[in-house]
Amino acid sequence: DILEGWKGKIFNNHPSLLPAFNCNNVYQEVLNFGARITGCTVYHLGIGDVEEKIRSSCCDS
């Protein structure tokens, strides 16, 4: 697996404050839920659970 050699070295981003709205249709789900705060998350790709991966989150209300 190509990710094994790069484990912990590749970052990815997600357009929500993970673990909330961990889906492909993030913006629509945020609107459907009526969330008043949203943001983005930067995390390590290929490491364990979402909570282990998260390196930074930011939000704007």
HTML snippet that shows the backbone in 3Dmol.js (N, CA, C, O; Angstrom):
<script src="https://3Dmol.org/build/3Dmol-min.js"></script>
<div id="view" style="width:600px;height:400px;position:relative"></div>
<script>
const pdb = `
ATOM      1  N   ASP A   1       0.839  -1.186   0.000  1.00  0.00           N
ATOM      2  CA  ASP A   1       0.000   0.000   0.000  1.00  0.00           C
ATOM      3  C   ASP A   1       0.882   1.248   0.000  1.00  0.00           C
ATOM      4  O   ASP A   1       1.788   1.372   0.824  1.00  0.00           O
ATOM      5  N   ILE A   2       0.622   2.149  -0.905  1.00  0.00           N
ATOM      6  CA  ILE A   2       1.458   3.340  -1.060  1.00  0.00           C
ATOM      7  C   ILE A   2       1.434   4.243   0.173  1.00  0.00           C
ATOM      8  O   ILE A   2       2.419   4.927   0.452  1.00  0.00           O
ATOM      9  N   LEU A   3       0.326   4.255   0.914  1.00  0.00           N
ATOM     10  CA  LEU A   3       0.236   5.120   2.091  1.00  0.00           C
ATOM     11  C   LEU A   3       1.134   4.669   3.231  1.00  0.00           C
ATOM     12  O   LEU A   3       1.523   5.487   4.066  1.00  0.00           O
ATOM     13  N   GLU A   4       1.472   3.389   3.285  1.00  0.00           N
ATOM     14  CA  GLU A   4       2.300   2.884   4.392  1.00  0.00           C
ATOM     15  C   GLU A   4       3.634   3.623   4.485  1.00  0.00           C
ATOM     16  O   GLU A   4       4.067   3.972   5.583  1.00  0.00           O
ATOM     17  N   GLY A   5       4.282   3.863   3.364  1.00  0.00           N
ATOM     18  CA  GLY A   5       5.568   4.544   3.365  1.00  0.00           C
ATOM     19  C   GLY A   5       5.472   6.027   3.712  1.00  0.00           C
ATOM     20  O   GLY A   5       6.460   6.650   4.101  1.00  0.00           O
ATOM     21  N   TRP A   6       4.283   6.576   3.566  1.00  0.00           N
ATOM     22  CA  TRP A   6       4.069   8.001   3.816  1.00  0.00           C
ATOM     23  C   TRP A   6       3.219   8.251   5.060  1.00  0.00           C
ATOM     24  O   TRP A   6       2.786   9.378   5.295  1.00  0.00           O
ATOM     25  N   LYS A   7       2.980   7.224   5.845  1.00  0.00           N
ATOM     26  CA  LYS A   7       2.117   7.327   7.022  1.00  0.00           C
ATOM     27  C   LYS A   7       2.574   8.461   7.935  1.00  0.00           C
ATOM     28  O   LYS A   7       3.739   8.528   8.327  1.00  0.00           O
ATOM     29  N   GLY A   8       1.639   9.351   8.266  1.00  0.00           N
ATOM     30  CA  GLY A   8       1.942  10.474   9.147  1.00  0.00           C
ATOM     31  C   GLY A   8       2.622  11.649   8.469  1.00  0.00           C
ATOM     32  O   GLY A   8       2.963  12.631   9.128  1.00  0.00           O
ATOM     33  N   LYS A   9       2.826  11.561   7.144  1.00  0.00           N
ATOM     34  CA  LYS A   9       3.529  12.626   6.427  1.00  0.00           C
ATOM     35  C   LYS A   9       2.644  13.354   5.418  1.00  0.00           C
ATOM     36  O   LYS A   9       3.035  14.389   4.878  1.00  0.00           O
ATOM     37  N   ILE A  10       1.460  12.818   5.166  1.00  0.00           N
ATOM     38  CA  ILE A  10       0.542  13.420   4.204  1.00  0.00           C
ATOM     39  C   ILE A  10      -0.613  14.067   4.967  1.00  0.00           C
ATOM     40  O   ILE A  10      -1.224  13.441   5.834  1.00  0.00           O
ATOM     41  N   PHE A  11      -0.902  15.309   4.640  1.00  0.00           N
ATOM     42  CA  PHE A  11      -2.027  16.009   5.251  1.00  0.00           C
ATOM     43  C   PHE A  11      -3.179  16.096   4.264  1.00  0.00           C
ATOM     44  O   PHE A  11      -2.975  16.149   3.051  1.00  0.00           O
ATOM     45  N   ASN A  12      -4.370  16.110   4.792  1.00  0.00           N
ATOM     46  CA  ASN A  12      -5.574  16.289   3.998  1.00  0.00           C
ATOM     47  C   ASN A  12      -6.438  17.310   4.724  1.00  0.00           C
ATOM     48  O   ASN A  12      -6.221  17.588   5.903  1.00  0.00           O
ATOM     49  N   ASN A  13      -7.406  17.862   4.028  1.00  0.00           N
ATOM     50  CA  ASN A  13      -8.324  18.765   4.699  1.00  0.00           C
ATOM     51  C   ASN A  13      -9.755  18.346   4.421  1.00  0.00           C
ATOM     52  O   ASN A  13     -10.041  17.688   3.421  1.00  0.00           O
ATOM     53  N   HIS A  14     -10.647  18.736   5.317  1.00  0.00           N
ATOM     54  CA  HIS A  14     -12.067  18.414   5.186  1.00  0.00           C
ATOM     55  C   HIS A  14     -12.846  19.681   5.516  1.00  0.00           C
ATOM     56  O   HIS A  14     -12.518  20.361   6.488  1.00  0.00           O
ATOM     57  N   PRO A  15     -13.870  20.016   4.732  1.00  0.00           N
ATOM     58  CA  PRO A  15     -14.578  21.278   4.928  1.00  0.00           C
ATOM     59  C   PRO A  15     -15.612  21.263   6.055  1.00  0.00           C
ATOM     60  O   PRO A  15     -16.681  21.859   5.922  1.00  0.00           O
ATOM     61  N   SER A  16     -15.300  20.584   7.165  1.00  0.00           N
ATOM     62  CA  SER A  16     -16.136  20.659   8.366  1.00  0.00           C
ATOM     63  C   SER A  16     -15.248  20.454   9.578  1.00  0.00           C
ATOM     64  O   SER A  16     -14.082  20.077   9.459  1.00  0.00           O
ATOM     65  N   LEU A  17     -15.816  20.706  10.739  1.00  0.00           N
ATOM     66  CA  LEU A  17     -15.087  20.471  11.980  1.00  0.00           C
ATOM     67  C   LEU A  17     -15.275  19.004  12.349  1.00  0.00           C
ATOM     68  O   LEU A  17     -16.227  18.651  13.047  1.00  0.00           O
ATOM     69  N   LEU A  18     -14.377  18.163  11.886  1.00  0.00           N
ATOM     70  CA  LEU A  18     -14.486  16.729  12.158  1.00  0.00           C
ATOM     71  C   LEU A  18     -14.456  16.470  13.653  1.00  0.00           C
ATOM     72  O   LEU A  18     -13.768  17.181  14.385  1.00  0.00           O
ATOM     73  N   PRO A  19     -15.179  15.482  14.115  1.00  0.00           N
ATOM     74  CA  PRO A  19     -15.884  14.449  13.364  1.00  0.00           C
ATOM     75  C   PRO A  19     -17.282  14.833  12.888  1.00  0.00           C
ATOM     76  O   PRO A  19     -17.971  13.984  12.320  1.00  0.00           O
ATOM     77  N   ALA A  20     -17.730  16.058  13.090  1.00  0.00           N
ATOM     78  CA  ALA A  20     -19.060  16.466  12.615  1.00  0.00           C
ATOM     79  C   ALA A  20     -19.087  16.545  11.091  1.00  0.00           C
ATOM     80  O   ALA A  20     -18.124  16.987  10.465  1.00  0.00           O
ATOM     81  N   PHE A  21     -20.181  16.120  10.511  1.00  0.00           N
ATOM     82  CA  PHE A  21     -20.414  16.212   9.070  1.00  0.00           C
ATOM     83  C   PHE A  21     -19.305  15.550   8.255  1.00  0.00           C
ATOM     84  O   PHE A  21     -18.789  16.128   7.298  1.00  0.00           O
ATOM     85  N   ASN A  22     -18.954  14.344   8.645  1.00  0.00           N
ATOM     86  CA  ASN A  22     -17.950  13.557   7.926  1.00  0.00           C
ATOM     87  C   ASN A  22     -18.642  12.833   6.778  1.00  0.00           C
ATOM     88  O   ASN A  22     -18.860  11.623   6.835  1.00  0.00           O
ATOM     89  N   CYS A  23     -18.986  13.587   5.733  1.00  0.00           N
ATOM     90  CA  CYS A  23     -19.715  13.033   4.591  1.00  0.00           C
ATOM     91  C   CYS A  23     -19.275  13.764   3.322  1.00  0.00           C
ATOM     92  O   CYS A  23     -18.484  14.705   3.375  1.00  0.00           O
ATOM     93  N   ASN A  24     -19.795  13.317   2.196  1.00  0.00           N
ATOM     94  CA  ASN A  24     -19.425  13.929   0.916  1.00  0.00           C
ATOM     95  C   ASN A  24     -20.218  15.193   0.606  1.00  0.00           C
ATOM     96  O   ASN A  24     -19.789  16.006  -0.213  1.00  0.00           O
ATOM     97  N   ASN A  25     -21.371  15.368   1.251  1.00  0.00           N
ATOM     98  CA  ASN A  25     -22.254  16.495   0.974  1.00  0.00           C
ATOM     99  C   ASN A  25     -22.252  17.453   2.165  1.00  0.00           C
ATOM    100  O   ASN A  25     -23.311  17.796   2.690  1.00  0.00           O
ATOM    101  N   VAL A  26     -21.077  17.877   2.583  1.00  0.00           N
ATOM    102  CA  VAL A  26     -20.881  18.628   3.825  1.00  0.00           C
ATOM    103  C   VAL A  26     -21.739  19.886   3.888  1.00  0.00           C
ATOM    104  O   VAL A  26     -22.467  20.083   4.860  1.00  0.00           O
ATOM    105  N   TYR A  27     -21.668  20.730   2.881  1.00  0.00           N
ATOM    106  CA  TYR A  27     -22.345  22.025   2.939  1.00  0.00           C
ATOM    107  C   TYR A  27     -23.857  21.869   3.078  1.00  0.00           C
ATOM    108  O   TYR A  27     -24.487  22.586   3.855  1.00  0.00           O
ATOM    109  N   GLN A  28     -24.436  20.938   2.329  1.00  0.00           N
ATOM    110  CA  GLN A  28     -25.881  20.708   2.426  1.00  0.00           C
ATOM    111  C   GLN A  28     -26.251  20.161   3.797  1.00  0.00           C
ATOM    112  O   GLN A  28     -27.274  20.550   4.359  1.00  0.00           O
ATOM    113  N   GLU A  29     -25.440  19.270   4.340  1.00  0.00           N
ATOM    114  CA  GLU A  29     -25.713  18.718   5.672  1.00  0.00           C
ATOM    115  C   GLU A  29     -25.618  19.789   6.757  1.00  0.00           C
ATOM    116  O   GLU A  29     -26.418  19.789   7.692  1.00  0.00           O
ATOM    117  N   VAL A  30     -24.655  20.695   6.645  1.00  0.00           N
ATOM    118  CA  VAL A  30     -24.532  21.804   7.602  1.00  0.00           C
ATOM    119  C   VAL A  30     -25.799  22.658   7.557  1.00  0.00           C
ATOM    120  O   VAL A  30     -26.338  23.025   8.601  1.00  0.00           O
ATOM    121  N   LEU A  31     -26.275  22.977   6.350  1.00  0.00           N
ATOM    122  CA  LEU A  31     -27.496  23.765   6.210  1.00  0.00           C
ATOM    123  C   LEU A  31     -28.711  23.016   6.737  1.00  0.00           C
ATOM    124  O   LEU A  31     -29.537  23.599   7.439  1.00  0.00           O
ATOM    125  N   ASN A  32     -28.834  21.726   6.407  1.00  0.00           N
ATOM    126  CA  ASN A  32     -29.968  20.921   6.872  1.00  0.00           C
ATOM    127  C   ASN A  32     -30.010  20.846   8.391  1.00  0.00           C
ATOM    128  O   ASN A  32     -31.087  20.891   8.985  1.00  0.00           O
ATOM    129  N   PHE A  33     -28.865  20.734   9.015  1.00  0.00           N
ATOM    130  CA  PHE A  33     -28.772  20.625  10.470  1.00  0.00           C
ATOM    131  C   PHE A  33     -29.043  21.968  11.150  1.00  0.00           C
ATOM    132  O   PHE A  33     -29.457  22.010  12.309  1.00  0.00           O
ATOM    133  N   GLY A  34     -28.809  23.053  10.432  1.00  0.00           N
ATOM    134  CA  GLY A  34     -28.989  24.382  11.008  1.00  0.00           C
ATOM    135  C   GLY A  34     -27.813  24.818  11.862  1.00  0.00           C
ATOM    136  O   GLY A  34     -27.969  25.614  12.788  1.00  0.00           O
ATOM    137  N   ALA A  35     -26.639  24.297  11.550  1.00  0.00           N
ATOM    138  CA  ALA A  35     -25.441  24.635  12.328  1.00  0.00           C
ATOM    139  C   ALA A  35     -25.154  26.131  12.228  1.00  0.00           C
ATOM    140  O   ALA A  35     -25.240  26.719  11.150  1.00  0.00           O
ATOM    141  N   ARG A  36     -24.818  26.728  13.345  1.00  0.00           N
ATOM    142  CA  ARG A  36     -24.493  28.156  13.370  1.00  0.00           C
ATOM    143  C   ARG A  36     -22.992  28.388  13.263  1.00  0.00           C
ATOM    144  O   ARG A  36     -22.552  29.505  12.992  1.00  0.00           O
ATOM    145  N   ILE A  37     -22.215  27.349  13.471  1.00  0.00           N
ATOM    146  CA  ILE A  37     -20.759  27.426  13.372  1.00  0.00           C
ATOM    147  C   ILE A  37     -20.289  26.292  12.477  1.00  0.00           C
ATOM    148  O   ILE A  37     -20.732  25.153  12.622  1.00  0.00           O
ATOM    149  N   THR A  38     -19.403  26.600  11.565  1.00  0.00           N
ATOM    150  CA  THR A  38     -18.792  25.575  10.725  1.00  0.00           C
ATOM    151  C   THR A  38     -17.334  25.959  10.513  1.00  0.00           C
ATOM    152  O   THR A  38     -16.911  27.043  10.916  1.00  0.00           O
ATOM    153  N   GLY A  39     -16.583  25.098   9.899  1.00  0.00           N
ATOM    154  CA  GLY A  39     -15.168  25.382   9.697  1.00  0.00           C
ATOM    155  C   GLY A  39     -14.509  24.285   8.887  1.00  0.00           C
ATOM    156  O   GLY A  39     -15.165  23.603   8.100  1.00  0.00           O
ATOM    157  N   CYS A  40     -13.214  24.115   9.080  1.00  0.00           N
ATOM    158  CA  CYS A  40     -12.486  23.077   8.359  1.00  0.00           C
ATOM    159  C   CYS A  40     -11.509  22.390   9.302  1.00  0.00           C
ATOM    160  O   CYS A  40     -11.180  22.907  10.370  1.00  0.00           O
ATOM    161  N   THR A  41     -11.058  21.226   8.888  1.00  0.00           N
ATOM    162  CA  THR A  41     -10.133  20.422   9.682  1.00  0.00           C
ATOM    163  C   THR A  41      -8.977  19.977   8.804  1.00  0.00           C
ATOM    164  O   THR A  41      -9.187  19.564   7.663  1.00  0.00           O
ATOM    165  N   VAL A  42      -7.770  20.056   9.319  1.00  0.00           N
ATOM    166  CA  VAL A  42      -6.578  19.519   8.660  1.00  0.00           C
ATOM    167  C   VAL A  42      -6.147  18.309   9.467  1.00  0.00           C
ATOM    168  O   VAL A  42      -6.052  18.376  10.692  1.00  0.00           O
ATOM    169  N   TYR A  43      -5.887  17.198   8.782  1.00  0.00           N
ATOM    170  CA  TYR A  43      -5.550  15.970   9.497  1.00  0.00           C
ATOM    171  C   TYR A  43      -4.522  15.151   8.729  1.00  0.00           C
ATOM    172  O   TYR A  43      -4.338  15.317   7.524  1.00  0.00           O
ATOM    173  N   HIS A  44      -3.854  14.256   9.466  1.00  0.00           N
ATOM    174  CA  HIS A  44      -2.908  13.324   8.848  1.00  0.00           C
ATOM    175  C   HIS A  44      -3.688  12.235   8.133  1.00  0.00           C
ATOM    176  O   HIS A  44      -4.612  11.654   8.703  1.00  0.00           O
ATOM    177  N   LEU A  45      -3.330  11.962   6.914  1.00  0.00           N
ATOM    178  CA  LEU A  45      -3.971  10.916   6.132  1.00  0.00           C
ATOM    179  C   LEU A  45      -3.324   9.576   6.442  1.00  0.00           C
ATOM    180  O   LEU A  45      -2.098   9.465   6.473  1.00  0.00           O
ATOM    181  N   GLY A  46      -4.139   8.567   6.670  1.00  0.00           N
ATOM    182  CA  GLY A  46      -3.641   7.208   6.850  1.00  0.00           C
ATOM    183  C   GLY A  46      -3.241   6.832   8.256  1.00  0.00           C
ATOM    184  O   GLY A  46      -2.501   5.866   8.442  1.00  0.00           O
ATOM    185  N   ILE A  47      -3.710   7.570   9.265  1.00  0.00           N
ATOM    186  CA  ILE A  47      -3.420   7.227  10.653  1.00  0.00           C
ATOM    187  C   ILE A  47      -4.738   6.980  11.368  1.00  0.00           C
ATOM    188  O   ILE A  47      -5.584   7.873  11.410  1.00  0.00           O
ATOM    189  N   GLY A  48      -4.937   5.802  11.927  1.00  0.00           N
ATOM    190  CA  GLY A  48      -6.041   5.452  12.824  1.00  0.00           C
ATOM    191  C   GLY A  48      -7.349   6.200  12.670  1.00  0.00           C
ATOM    192  O   GLY A  48      -7.760   6.540  11.561  1.00  0.00           O
ATOM    193  N   ASP A  49      -8.001   6.453  13.803  1.00  0.00           N
ATOM    194  CA  ASP A  49      -9.305   7.100  13.848  1.00  0.00           C
ATOM    195  C   ASP A  49      -9.190   8.597  13.598  1.00  0.00           C
ATOM    196  O   ASP A  49      -8.112   9.182  13.700  1.00  0.00           O
ATOM    197  N   VAL A  50     -10.320   9.199  13.270  1.00  0.00           N
ATOM    198  CA  VAL A  50     -10.355  10.641  12.993  1.00  0.00           C
ATOM    199  C   VAL A  50      -9.758  11.435  14.146  1.00  0.00           C
ATOM    200  O   VAL A  50      -8.994  12.373  13.922  1.00  0.00           O
ATOM    201  N   GLU A  51     -10.100  11.066  15.379  1.00  0.00           N
ATOM    202  CA  GLU A  51      -9.609  11.811  16.530  1.00  0.00           C
ATOM    203  C   GLU A  51      -8.087  11.771  16.638  1.00  0.00           C
ATOM    204  O   GLU A  51      -7.480  12.724  17.127  1.00  0.00           O
ATOM    205  N   GLU A  52      -7.466  10.689  16.193  1.00  0.00           N
ATOM    206  CA  GLU A  52      -6.003  10.576  16.208  1.00  0.00           C
ATOM    207  C   GLU A  52      -5.370  11.423  15.114  1.00  0.00           C
ATOM    208  O   GLU A  52      -4.248  11.901  15.277  1.00  0.00           O
ATOM    209  N   LYS A  53      -6.063  11.615  14.014  1.00  0.00           N
ATOM    210  CA  LYS A  53      -5.518  12.283  12.841  1.00  0.00           C
ATOM    211  C   LYS A  53      -5.519  13.800  12.941  1.00  0.00           C
ATOM    212  O   LYS A  53      -4.632  14.453  12.391  1.00  0.00           O
ATOM    213  N   ILE A  54      -6.496  14.371  13.633  1.00  0.00           N
ATOM    214  CA  ILE A  54      -6.719  15.816  13.598  1.00  0.00           C
ATOM    215  C   ILE A  54      -5.510  16.578  14.116  1.00  0.00           C
ATOM    216  O   ILE A  54      -5.001  16.295  15.201  1.00  0.00           O
ATOM    217  N   ARG A  55      -5.062  17.536  13.337  1.00  0.00           N
ATOM    218  CA  ARG A  55      -3.927  18.370  13.706  1.00  0.00           C
ATOM    219  C   ARG A  55      -4.347  19.817  13.926  1.00  0.00           C
ATOM    220  O   ARG A  55      -3.737  20.523  14.729  1.00  0.00           O
ATOM    221  N   SER A  56      -5.380  20.264  13.222  1.00  0.00           N
ATOM    222  CA  SER A  56      -5.821  21.644  13.379  1.00  0.00           C
ATOM    223  C   SER A  56      -7.265  21.771  12.918  1.00  0.00           C
ATOM    224  O   SER A  56      -7.665  21.153  11.932  1.00  0.00           O
ATOM    225  N   SER A  57      -8.036  22.564  13.627  1.00  0.00           N
ATOM    226  CA  SER A  57      -9.403  22.889  13.238  1.00  0.00           C
ATOM    227  C   SER A  57      -9.590  24.383  13.422  1.00  0.00           C
ATOM    228  O   SER A  57      -9.041  24.977  14.350  1.00  0.00           O
ATOM    229  N   CYS A  58     -10.360  24.982  12.543  1.00  0.00           N
ATOM    230  CA  CYS A  58     -10.666  26.398  12.709  1.00  0.00           C
ATOM    231  C   CYS A  58     -12.117  26.618  12.317  1.00  0.00           C
ATOM    232  O   CYS A  58     -12.679  25.852  11.535  1.00  0.00           O
ATOM    233  N   CYS A  59     -12.713  27.653  12.856  1.00  0.00           N
ATOM    234  CA  CYS A  59     -14.114  27.904  12.540  1.00  0.00           C
ATOM    235  C   CYS A  59     -14.366  29.391  12.392  1.00  0.00           C
ATOM    236  O   CYS A  59     -13.577  30.229  12.828  1.00  0.00           O
ATOM    237  N   ASP A  60     -15.482  29.687  11.769  1.00  0.00           N
ATOM    238  CA  ASP A  60     -15.949  31.051  11.605  1.00  0.00           C
ATOM    239  C   ASP A  60     -17.454  31.004  11.786  1.00  0.00           C
ATOM    240  O   ASP A  60     -18.133  30.240  11.099  1.00  0.00           O
ATOM    241  N   SER A  61     -17.977  31.789  12.677  1.00  0.00           N
ATOM    242  CA  SER A  61     -19.421  31.749  12.939  1.00  0.00           C
ATOM    243  C   SER A  61     -20.157  32.802  12.138  1.00  0.00           C
ATOM    244  O   SER A  61     -21.379  32.910  12.237  1.00  0.00           O
TER     245      SER A  61
END
`;
const viewer = $3Dmol.createViewer("view");
viewer.addModel(pdb, "pdb");
viewer.setStyle({}, {cartoon: {color: "spectrum"}});
viewer.zoomTo();
viewer.render();
</script>
